[in-house]
Amino acid sequence: MSPYPITIVGAGLVGLTLGRCLRQYGIAAVVLERVSSSPRYNYGITLHPWAFQPLLSILKIDEGLFREILAVDSVRQAKGEVSDGAVAPGINADAGTFRCHRGRLEKLLQEGQDIRWKHTVQDVTTSSRGIVVQLKDAEPLDAGVLIGADGVHSQVRKSLAPEIELKVLPFVVFNGKRQFTKAEYQDLFASKLQNQTIVHSRHDDIILEISINDYTSEHVDVSYTYSRPARENDPLHKPDRPIPGATDIPEQFYKELEDLKDLQQPFDIIFNSAKVRRDRLLHWLMRSTLGGPVEIDRLAKQGVLLIGDAVHAMPILGGEGANNAMKDGVDLAQHILRDGTGTGSLQAFTDARYETWKKGVEESEKRLADMHGHAKASL
């Protein structure tokens, strides 16, 4: 038995889910997170029952209250409704699927955990003497078992398995956010969206999406996405752009918005080029990755396990990354409770999960391609 608590890198959904479950089982864990504890992720995600229902007993909360607290539109006594087919082609909205506010979900999961904020991992080394985590502006940390739950740009993966590379898929995607007063929302959107929290419009191979991020007593926060396949010599497809380059929006994007004709309400309001120019925009890359079984097995023998987007990332559109991350956290905690954290146990977990991870990544890539197939524009 290791004298150290389980060290989890990353206080995102998978790291927080794992840490909260381990706490409930009486297993010591510490979570390292590079950012501060300030609220973040003020946006909605789609949660499926298969991902969140196993958490309810851990949180000691029933499903009704869970939705009441976390639905993006709960302030108006709504339940984050998502109709079948609204999530993405190939992803069914099961009974119980709802649009959840990610920031409030993470705050709920954080309760009672030992989270070391502003602890940036710079490097990880392993040897016969154990695992050493090098931190920025802090003393190195010894770890008996290390869980890399630090997302698509995982520093744990970069340090110990740089051969696991990210793949950028050939799609152009821009995401924006806009805020409306409640009066504006009621006038412009309510009759069209009714009780739905996410809607799409397709125009040939272009998909426009509008979703509700948050509904407060004073305003409504809306997120929108423009996506299409990349084209030959495409000025908007920049697979090699640096991370800070996400805010560099080419003029060609606004020209493409102007070329969209006969948009129905509310898409004509949201995707108005002049108004989009004033919004906070991001150029999203559709990334995926899947660690190979050899690399994953090698890490497990060293007491290191990658989970969530660190090892089986799915593209933002067409993927179910948040749901699969939460499932990873719940399943791994149960596995540790039952079988411990020896290297054989870690290998057994990855062996059992690998085909599921592989299938999930492959299906998410296919959904992304299928959803942009040529079709008549529709709402």
N, C-alpha and C positions, 0 to 999 in steps of 0.2 A: 504494500500500500504506500503510495506516494505521500511524503510529509507536506506537500504543497496542495493548496486548493486547485481545482480545475481552472485553468486560465483560458478565458474566452476573449478573443480579439474582435471587437465590433459590437456596438450597442444598437444595431439595426434590428429588424424584426426577428431574424433567426437567432442572433445572439441573445436578445432579451427573452425570447420564448424559451430557449434552452436554459438560461440562467434562472428564470422564474420557476420552471419545472424542477430544476435541481434543488432550488431553495425549498420547494414544497416537499421534496423527498428527503430533506435534511442532509444534502450533499453540498459541501463547501465549494464555492466558485467565486471568482472575481472577474469582472468584465472591464476590459481596457477600451477606451473610446477616445479618439483623437480630438473631437470637438468638445465644446463646453456643454453644459446642461441646459442651455437656453432652448426654448421650444423651437422645433424645426418640423419640416414635412407637413406644412399646412395644406394638405391636398387629400383627395379621396382615392381609395383603392377598392377594387371589387373583391369581397371575401366570400368564399364558398363554405357551406356547412362542413364539408370533409376536412377543412383546414382549421376552423375555429371551434367547432363543437368539442373536440378533445381537450381544449383549453379551459372549458367552462368549469370543470370540477377543480382544476388547479387554481383558478381565480375565485372559486367559491361564489359563483354568480350564475343566475339562470339566463337562458337565451334571450328572453324578453328584455331583461334589464341590460344585457350586453348590447343589444341593438339600440335600446333607448339612449344609452350613454354615447355610443360610437357612430350611429348613422349620421351621415353628413347633413341631413335635414331634420335631425331629431328635435331641434328647437321649435319646429311647427308640428310636433307630435307625429311626424312621418317616420318611415322605416327604411329609408334609403333604397327604394324600390328599383329593381333592375329587371327588365323584361327579357324573356328568352330571345337570344340572338343579338341583344344589345351589347354584350361584352365584346364578342368577336366571333366571326364564323368558326364553327367547330368547338366553341366553348358554350355549354349550356348553362343557363341561369337556373339552377335547381331551386326547389322550394327552400327558402332560407337564405339564398344568395342576396347580398345587399352591398350598398356602397358605404364604406366605412371611412371615417376620418383617421388617417394614419397617425397624425400627431397625438391624438387622444388615445389611440390604441397603444402607442409606445409608452406614453405616460402611465397608463394602467399597468403595463407589463413591468415597468421600472420599479414599482413599489417594493420596498424591502430588500432590494439587491445591492450588492457591494460593487458600485460602478465607479471606476477611476476616470473621471472626465479629464480632458486635456492630456491624455497619455498617448502620445503618438508613437507607434511602432516604426522604427527605422530599419531594423534588421532582425532576423532570427537565425540562430545557429544551433546545431545539434551535435552531440558527441556522446561517447560512452558515459560521460558524467551527467548527461541530461540536456535540457533545453534552456537556452539563454535568450531572453527577449531584450533587445537593445531599444531603449526609449529616448526620445528627444527631451533634453533638459531634465532627465531623471536617471536614477541609478538603474543598472540592468536588473532584470527580474528573472529569477530562476523559476522554471515551471516543470512539473512532473508530466502533465498532459496539457497540450495546447490545442485549442479548437479555433481554427481560422474561420471566423464568421464575418469577415470584413469586406464582403461585397465583391463586385465585379472587378474592382481595381485592387484586390487583396494584396497587402504587403507581405503577409505570411506566404502566399503562393509565389510572389515574385522572389522572395528570399530563398525558399526551399524547393520550389518546382518551377523555375522560370521557363521550362520547356512547355508548360501548359499555357498556351497563348490564346488571346482573345481573337475572335473572328468577327469582322465587321460585315454585315449583310448588305446587299446592294439595294438599299432603300433610302429615300430622302424623307426626313421627318422633322417638322418644326412644331414646337409646343409653346403656347402662350397662355397668359393669365390675365383676367380682367375682373374688376369689381363693379357691382351695380348696387344701387340702393334697393331696398325692398320694393319701393314703388315702381322703380324702373323694371325690376325683374317681373313683377306682376303684370305690368303693361306689355312688356316685350316678349316674355318667354313662357309665363305660367300656362297659358292656354295651349301652347304647342307641346310643352314637355309634360303637362299634366302632373302626375306624381312620379314620373321617371327622373332618374338622376344621370342618365347617359343616353345620348342619341347619336346616330350616324347619318351621313348623306354620302352617296357614292356617285362619282362623275367619271365615267370611263374607268381608268385605273387609279384615280385620285379618291382618297377617302377623307372626309371631314368628320371630326368627332367633337362633340361638346359634352362636357360633364360638369356636375356640381362638385366643387371642392368643399365648400362650407356654406351653411345657411345660418346666419346669426339673427339677433333681434333687430339689427340695423341694416345689414347688407348681405349680399349673396356673392360669393367668390366662384368664378367660373374658369374652368380650364378648357383649352381647345387645342386640337392637333390636326395638322395638315400632313398627309403622307401619300407617297406614291413610289413605284419602282424607280430605281436609278436608270438613266438613259445613257446612250453612248456619248462620251465626252461631256458628261453632265456637270455644269458649274456648281450645282447644289450638292453633289455627292462628294464629300471630303472625308474618306475613310481614315486618312492619316492626320487629321487635324489634332492639335494638342487639346488637352482637357480645357484650358482657359478659352480656347477658340469656340466653345459652345455658344458664346454670346455674340460672335461675329456673324451677322446676318447679311448675306449677299443681296444686292439690289434685285437680282433675278427673281428672288422669292416673291417680292412685292409685285413684280410684273406678272408672275403666274397667278397671284390672287386676283389681279385686275382682269385677267383673261377668263376667269370663271364667270359664266353667264347664267342668268335666270335662277339664282339661288333662292330657295324658299326661306321664309322666316322660321327660326331665328338665325339660320346660317348666313343670310345676307348681312345681318348686323354684326355678327361675330367676325366674319372673314372679310369685312370691309378693309381694303388695303390701308386707307388713311388712318383708321382707328387702330389697326394692328401695329402700325409704326410707333404708336405711343405706348404699347404694352411691353411687359417684360417677356422677351422671347428667348428660347433656347433651341439650338440645333442639336437634335438628339441623334446619336448613332445607335443603330440596331445591332447590339452585340450579343454574341453567344459564346459559350465555351463548354468544354467537357473534358475534364481530366481523364487521362487514360488509366486503366486498371493497374498498370505497372507502377506509374508514378504514385497513385493513391496508396497502393500497397506498401511502397517504399516509405512513404511518410508515416503510415500507421505503425510500421515497425520501429519508428523513431519516437512514437508517442504523439504524433501530430495528425490532426484530422481536419480536412476542409469540408465545409458544409454550405448550403445555400448557393448564392451567386458566386462565391469564391471558387466553386468547383463545377457547378452545372448551371451557368447563367443562361437565361432565356431572353429574347428580345422584349423590350417594353411592350410593344404592340404584339398581340397574338400570344403572348406568354402568360404564365401564371406564377411568376417568380415569387411574389409575396406569399401566396398560398403554399407553394412547395417549400419555401424557406421555413414557414411556421411548422409545417409537417415534419421537416428535418429536425427542428428543435424538440418537438414533442417526442418523436420516435427515438432520438438519440438519448434523451433524458431517461426514457423508460428502459432503453437498452443498458445504460450505465447502472441504473438501479438494480437491474436483474443480473448483469454479467460483469460489472466493474469496469475499470479503465485499463486493464492490461493490454499489451500490444495485440494479443490474440483476439481480445474483445473488440478492439477498434477495427481490426481487419475483418472480423465477422460482420460488423455493422456495414462497412462499405461493400463487402461482398453481397450482402443481402439487398442493398439499396441501388447498386450500380445500374442494373438493367432498367430500373424505374427512372433513374436520372437520365440515362441515355435516351429512353423513349420520350421523356418529357421535352428534352432539348430538340430532338428530331421533329416531334409533332409541332412544337412552337414555331420552328422555322418554316414548316410546311403551311401552317395556318397563316403566317405572315404573307407568304406568297399567294395563297389561295384568296385571301381577303382583298387582294389588290387585282384580282382578275377582272377582265373587261366585263362590264355590266351596265345596264341602263341606270341613269341617275334616279335615286329614290330616297325617300325619307323613312 
